[in-house]
């Protein structure tokens, strides 16, 4: 995304530069963080898959959620707050 943005800026708005622009740490940091998250997801694939399977099961069988919501006590606000 950064490369495409820079190419567009250089093509349409910037003058010809002497060389390629230096990449700052603030531009590299998000990429490094995302790559680190990918490594963490590979290492912790078992727990992540367990969580995702539980979430998918809950989404495909909403009866438990519906029972919890409809069985919850009704809260009535008599304070007149808007």
C-alpha positions as CSV (number, residue, x, y, z in Angstrom):
1,X,0.0,0.0,0.0
2,X,2.8,2.4,0.9
3,X,4.6,1.6,-2.4
4,X,1.5,2.2,-4.4
5,X,0.8,5.5,-2.6
6,X,4.4,6.7,-3.1
7,X,4.3,5.7,-6.8
8,X,1.1,7.7,-7.3
9,X,2.4,10.7,-5.5
10,X,5.7,10.6,-7.4
11,X,3.9,10.1,-10.7
12,X,1.3,12.8,-10.4
13,X,2.4,15.4,-7.9
14,X,6.1,15.3,-7.0
15,X,9.1,16.5,-9.0
16,X,11.8,14.0,-10.0
17,X,13.8,13.1,-6.9
18,X,17.5,12.4,-6.8
19,X,17.0,8.9,-5.4
20,X,14.5,6.7,-3.7
21,X,13.0,8.2,-0.5
22,X,14.3,6.8,2.8
23,X,11.8,4.6,4.6
24,X,11.3,5.7,8.1
25,X,10.9,3.4,11.1
26,X,7.3,4.6,11.6
27,X,6.5,3.2,8.1
28,X,8.2,-0.1,8.7
29,X,6.8,-0.7,12.2
30,X,3.2,-1.7,11.2
31,X,4.6,-4.2,8.7
32,X,6.8,-5.7,11.4
33,X,4.0,-5.9,13.9
34,X,1.7,-7.7,11.4
35,X,4.4,-10.1,10.5
36,X,5.0,-10.8,14.2
37,X,1.3,-11.4,14.7
38,X,1.4,-13.9,11.8
39,X,4.2,-15.8,13.6
40,X,2.3,-15.8,16.9
41,X,-0.8,-17.1,15.1
42,X,1.3,-19.9,13.6
43,X,2.8,-20.8,16.9
44,X,-0.6,-20.7,18.8
45,X,-2.6,-22.2,16.0
46,X,-4.2,-24.9,18.3
47,X,-5.8,-22.5,20.8
48,X,-6.8,-20.0,18.1
49,X,-8.6,-22.8,16.1
50,X,-10.3,-24.0,19.3
51,X,-11.6,-20.4,19.9
52,X,-12.7,-20.0,16.2
53,X,-14.5,-23.4,16.2
54,X,-16.4,-22.4,19.4
55,X,-17.3,-19.1,17.8
56,X,-18.5,-20.8,14.6
57,X,-20.5,-23.3,16.6
58,X,-22.2,-20.5,18.6
59,X,-23.0,-18.7,15.4
60,X,-24.6,-21.8,13.7
61,X,-26.6,-22.7,16.8
62,X,-28.0,-19.5,18.3
63,X,-30.5,-21.2,20.6
64,X,-28.3,-20.9,23.6
65,X,-27.8,-17.2,23.0
66,X,-31.5,-16.6,22.4
67,X,-32.4,-18.4,25.6
68,X,-29.9,-16.3,27.6
69,X,-31.2,-13.1,26.1
70,X,-34.9,-13.8,26.5
71,X,-34.4,-15.3,30.0
72,X,-32.6,-12.3,31.3
73,X,-34.5,-10.2,33.9
74,X,-36.1,-7.0,32.6
75,X,-34.5,-3.8,34.0
76,X,-36.9,-0.9,34.3
77,X,-35.5,2.6,34.7
78,X,-37.8,4.6,37.0
79,X,-35.4,7.5,37.4
80,X,-36.6,9.3,34.3
81,X,-33.1,9.6,32.9
82,X,-33.1,10.2,29.1
